[in-house]
Amino acid sequence: MNIKKISSFIFGMIVGFSLFYIFGAGKEGSKPKIGFNTVLYIGDGNCFHIHHWVHAVIAGLIMTSTIIFTCNFFTPAILFAYGFLLGASVEDLRYKDFMKFRKKCDNSKNIIF
């Protein structure tokens, strides 16, 4: 792997982590400054919160399968995108509840899909 690809990946990680740190929620349970929390209402006051690291992993898997089945070629732009997703995922790990998906919720306080 050449230095251009490595630096693209590392730069993507820095950008992804920084953007999610700056514009994300300040603490567990709060809303992000920009964007929204993905919360699914499952009944009886219970919700299922999908953390942004889950979105990033799913996007990474879709990217990987698409690349493998089409061109099998990893450009600096693609490696930047992988770095961005990894940085966004790592940023979510700073919250204590990053593995807590089910929670009690009030419909008036959450964005429900």
PyRosetta script that sets phi, psi and omega in degrees:
from pyrosetta import init, pose_from_sequence

init()
pose = pose_from_sequence("MNIKKISSFIFGMIVGFSLFYIFGAGKEGSKPKIGFNTVLYIGDGNCFHIHHWVHAVIAGLIMTSTIIFTCNFFTPAILFAYGFLLGASVEDLRYKDFMKFRKKCDNSKNIIF")
pose.set_psi(1, 136.0)
pose.set_omega(1, -177.7)
pose.set_phi(2, -88.6)
pose.set_psi(2, 168.9)
pose.set_omega(2, -175.5)
pose.set_phi(3, -64.1)
pose.set_psi(3, -31.7)
pose.set_omega(3, 179.3)
pose.set_phi(4, -64.9)
pose.set_psi(4, -41.3)
pose.set_omega(4, 179.6)
pose.set_phi(5, -70.0)
pose.set_psi(5, -41.4)
pose.set_omega(5, 179.0)
pose.set_phi(6, -64.0)
pose.set_psi(6, -44.5)
pose.set_omega(6, -179.4)
pose.set_phi(7, -67.6)
pose.set_psi(7, -33.9)
pose.set_omega(7, 175.9)
pose.set_phi(8, -62.7)
pose.set_psi(8, -43.5)
pose.set_omega(8, 179.1)
pose.set_phi(9, -63.6)
pose.set_psi(9, -47.6)
pose.set_omega(9, -178.9)
pose.set_phi(10, -64.8)
pose.set_psi(10, -42.0)
pose.set_omega(10, 177.4)
pose.set_phi(11, -62.7)
pose.set_psi(11, -39.6)
pose.set_omega(11, 176.3)
pose.set_phi(12, -61.4)
pose.set_psi(12, -40.7)
pose.set_omega(12, 177.7)
pose.set_phi(13, -62.4)
pose.set_psi(13, -44.6)
pose.set_omega(13, -178.9)
pose.set_phi(14, -64.0)
pose.set_psi(14, -44.8)
pose.set_omega(14, 179.9)
pose.set_phi(15, -64.7)
pose.set_psi(15, -46.5)
pose.set_omega(15, -179.7)
pose.set_phi(16, -60.7)
pose.set_psi(16, -48.2)
pose.set_omega(16, 179.2)
pose.set_phi(17, -61.7)
pose.set_psi(17, -46.5)
pose.set_omega(17, -175.9)
pose.set_phi(18, -63.4)
pose.set_psi(18, -46.4)
pose.set_omega(18, -178.9)
pose.set_phi(19, -63.3)
pose.set_psi(19, -43.5)
pose.set_omega(19, 179.6)
pose.set_phi(20, -70.9)
pose.set_psi(20, -30.0)
pose.set_omega(20, 176.6)
pose.set_phi(21, -70.4)
pose.set_psi(21, -44.8)
pose.set_omega(21, -177.1)
pose.set_phi(22, -70.7)
pose.set_psi(22, -45.0)
pose.set_omega(22, -172.9)
pose.set_phi(23, -99.9)
pose.set_psi(23, -1.5)
pose.set_omega(23, -179.8)
pose.set_phi(24, -83.5)
pose.set_psi(24, -172.5)
pose.set_omega(24, 179.3)
pose.set_phi(25, -71.0)
pose.set_psi(25, 142.7)
pose.set_omega(25, 179.9)
pose.set_phi(26, -72.8)
pose.set_psi(26, -30.1)
pose.set_omega(26, 180.0)
pose.set_phi(27, -151.0)
pose.set_psi(27, 170.5)
pose.set_omega(27, -179.5)
pose.set_phi(28, -59.1)
pose.set_psi(28, 138.3)
pose.set_omega(28, 175.3)
pose.set_phi(29, 85.1)
pose.set_psi(29, -8.8)
pose.set_omega(29, 179.6)
pose.set_phi(30, -95.6)
pose.set_psi(30, 164.5)
pose.set_omega(30, -179.9)
pose.set_phi(31, -82.9)
pose.set_psi(31, 148.8)
pose.set_omega(31, 176.6)
pose.set_phi(32, -68.5)
pose.set_psi(32, 156.0)
pose.set_omega(32, 178.5)
pose.set_phi(33, -64.9)
pose.set_psi(33, -39.1)
pose.set_omega(33, 176.2)
pose.set_phi(34, -129.8)
pose.set_psi(34, 136.3)
pose.set_omega(34, -179.9)
pose.set_phi(35, 102.8)
pose.set_psi(35, -154.1)
pose.set_omega(35, -176.1)
pose.set_phi(36, -154.0)
pose.set_psi(36, 163.1)
pose.set_omega(36, 171.5)
pose.set_phi(37, -93.5)
pose.set_psi(37, 137.4)
pose.set_omega(37, 175.6)
pose.set_phi(38, -87.9)
pose.set_psi(38, 109.2)
pose.set_omega(38, -177.2)
pose.set_phi(39, -127.7)
pose.set_psi(39, 124.1)
pose.set_omega(39, 178.2)
pose.set_phi(40, -104.5)
pose.set_psi(40, 125.7)
pose.set_omega(40, 177.5)
pose.set_phi(41, -79.8)
pose.set_psi(41, 125.8)
pose.set_omega(41, -178.0)
pose.set_phi(42, -114.0)
pose.set_psi(42, 5.2)
pose.set_omega(42, 174.8)
pose.set_phi(43, 106.2)
pose.set_psi(43, 157.0)
pose.set_omega(43, 178.3)
pose.set_phi(44, 53.2)
pose.set_psi(44, 37.8)
pose.set_omega(44, 179.1)
pose.set_phi(45, 73.4)
pose.set_psi(45, 13.4)
pose.set_omega(45, 178.2)
pose.set_phi(46, -104.6)
pose.set_psi(46, 143.1)
pose.set_omega(46, 178.6)
pose.set_phi(47, -130.2)
pose.set_psi(47, 161.7)
pose.set_omega(47, 176.4)
pose.set_phi(48, -120.0)
pose.set_psi(48, 112.9)
pose.set_omega(48, -178.2)
pose.set_phi(49, -95.6)
pose.set_psi(49, 122.7)
pose.set_omega(49, 178.0)
pose.set_phi(50, -98.8)
pose.set_psi(50, 110.7)
pose.set_omega(50, -177.7)
pose.set_phi(51, -70.2)
pose.set_psi(51, 157.2)
pose.set_omega(51, -177.5)
pose.set_phi(52, -69.6)
pose.set_psi(52, -19.3)
pose.set_omega(52, 176.2)
pose.set_phi(53, -68.6)
pose.set_psi(53, -29.5)
pose.set_omega(53, 177.6)
pose.set_phi(54, -68.7)
pose.set_psi(54, -43.5)
pose.set_omega(54, 176.5)
pose.set_phi(55, -58.7)
pose.set_psi(55, -43.3)
pose.set_omega(55, -178.0)
pose.set_phi(56, -65.3)
pose.set_psi(56, -41.1)
pose.set_omega(56, 178.7)
pose.set_phi(57, -64.8)
pose.set_psi(57, -43.2)
pose.set_omega(57, 178.9)
pose.set_phi(58, -62.8)
pose.set_psi(58, -44.4)
pose.set_omega(58, 178.6)
pose.set_phi(59, -62.2)
pose.set_psi(59, -39.5)
pose.set_omega(59, 178.0)
pose.set_phi(60, -64.5)
pose.set_psi(60, -39.9)
pose.set_omega(60, 177.9)
pose.set_phi(61, -66.7)
pose.set_psi(61, -40.4)
pose.set_omega(61, 177.6)
pose.set_phi(62, -65.1)
pose.set_psi(62, -43.4)
pose.set_omega(62, 177.6)
pose.set_phi(63, -59.6)
pose.set_psi(63, -47.3)
pose.set_omega(63, -178.0)
pose.set_phi(64, -61.5)
pose.set_psi(64, -47.6)
pose.set_omega(64, -179.2)
pose.set_phi(65, -65.0)
pose.set_psi(65, -37.0)
pose.set_omega(65, 177.9)
pose.set_phi(66, -65.0)
pose.set_psi(66, -44.5)
pose.set_omega(66, -179.0)
pose.set_phi(67, -65.7)
pose.set_psi(67, -43.5)
pose.set_omega(67, -178.7)
pose.set_phi(68, -64.2)
pose.set_psi(68, -40.2)
pose.set_omega(68, -177.2)
pose.set_phi(69, -83.1)
pose.set_psi(69, -11.2)
pose.set_omega(69, -179.6)
pose.set_phi(70, -107.5)
pose.set_psi(70, -71.4)
pose.set_omega(70, -171.3)
pose.set_phi(71, -116.1)
pose.set_psi(71, -21.1)
pose.set_omega(71, -178.3)
pose.set_phi(72, 53.7)
pose.set_psi(72, 38.7)
pose.set_omega(72, -177.6)
pose.set_phi(73, -131.3)
pose.set_psi(73, 123.8)
pose.set_omega(73, -176.7)
pose.set_phi(74, -103.4)
pose.set_psi(74, 103.3)
pose.set_omega(74, 179.7)
pose.set_phi(75, -83.9)
pose.set_psi(75, 167.1)
pose.set_omega(75, 175.0)
pose.set_phi(76, -57.7)
pose.set_psi(76, -35.0)
pose.set_omega(76, 179.0)
pose.set_phi(77, -66.3)
pose.set_psi(77, -40.6)
pose.set_omega(77, 178.1)
pose.set_phi(78, -67.1)
pose.set_psi(78, -41.4)
pose.set_omega(78, 178.1)
pose.set_phi(79, -66.6)
pose.set_psi(79, -33.7)
pose.set_omega(79, 172.8)
pose.set_phi(80, -60.4)
pose.set_psi(80, -44.6)
pose.set_omega(80, 179.7)
pose.set_phi(81, -62.5)
pose.set_psi(81, -41.9)
pose.set_omega(81, 175.9)
pose.set_phi(82, -61.6)
pose.set_psi(82, -44.1)
pose.set_omega(82, 177.7)
pose.set_phi(83, -61.3)
pose.set_psi(83, -41.6)
pose.set_omega(83, 178.2)
pose.set_phi(84, -59.3)
pose.set_psi(84, -47.6)
pose.set_omega(84, 180.0)
pose.set_phi(85, -63.9)
pose.set_psi(85, -40.0)
pose.set_omega(85, 178.0)
pose.set_phi(86, -65.6)
pose.set_psi(86, -43.2)
pose.set_omega(86, 178.1)
pose.set_phi(87, -61.9)
pose.set_psi(87, -41.4)
pose.set_omega(87, 177.4)
pose.set_phi(88, -64.1)
pose.set_psi(88, -39.7)
pose.set_omega(88, 179.3)
pose.set_phi(89, -66.6)
pose.set_psi(89, -45.4)
pose.set_omega(89, -178.9)
pose.set_phi(90, -63.0)
pose.set_psi(90, -36.6)
pose.set_omega(90, 179.0)
pose.set_phi(91, -61.3)
pose.set_psi(91, -36.0)
pose.set_omega(91, -179.5)
pose.set_phi(92, -68.8)
pose.set_psi(92, -22.1)
pose.set_omega(92, -178.3)
pose.set_phi(93, -73.2)
pose.set_psi(93, -8.9)
pose.set_omega(93, 178.5)
pose.set_phi(94, -76.8)
pose.set_psi(94, -12.8)
pose.set_omega(94, 176.3)
pose.set_phi(95, -86.7)
pose.set_psi(95, 142.7)
pose.set_omega(95, -179.6)
pose.set_phi(96, -68.6)
pose.set_psi(96, -26.0)
pose.set_omega(96, -175.3)
pose.set_phi(97, -98.4)
pose.set_psi(97, 25.2)
pose.set_omega(97, -174.7)
pose.set_phi(98, -65.4)
pose.set_psi(98, -17.1)
pose.set_omega(98, 177.0)
pose.set_phi(99, -107.6)
pose.set_psi(99, 6.1)
pose.set_omega(99, -179.8)
pose.set_phi(100, -95.1)
pose.set_psi(100, 115.7)
pose.set_omega(100, -176.9)
pose.set_phi(101, -105.8)
pose.set_psi(101, -42.0)
pose.set_omega(101, -178.7)
pose.set_phi(102, -88.3)
pose.set_psi(102, 135.2)
pose.set_omega(102, 179.0)
pose.set_phi(103, -153.4)
pose.set_psi(103, 160.9)
pose.set_omega(103, 172.9)
pose.set_phi(104, -75.9)
pose.set_psi(104, 142.1)
pose.set_omega(104, -179.2)
pose.set_phi(105, -144.5)
pose.set_psi(105, 159.8)
pose.set_omega(105, 175.2)
pose.set_phi(106, -116.4)
pose.set_psi(106, 124.3)
pose.set_omega(106, -175.4)
pose.set_phi(107, -56.4)
pose.set_psi(107, -30.8)
pose.set_omega(107, -177.0)
pose.set_phi(108, -75.1)
pose.set_psi(108, -16.8)
pose.set_omega(108, -176.3)
pose.set_phi(109, -102.0)
pose.set_psi(109, -8.3)
pose.set_omega(109, -174.6)
pose.set_phi(110, -123.2)
pose.set_psi(110, 155.0)
pose.set_omega(110, 169.8)
pose.set_phi(111, -86.1)
pose.set_psi(111, 119.3)
pose.set_omega(111, -174.7)
pose.set_phi(112, -109.8)
pose.set_psi(112, 131.5)
pose.set_omega(112, 176.9)
pose.set_phi(113, -110.0)
pose.dump_pdb("model.pdb")
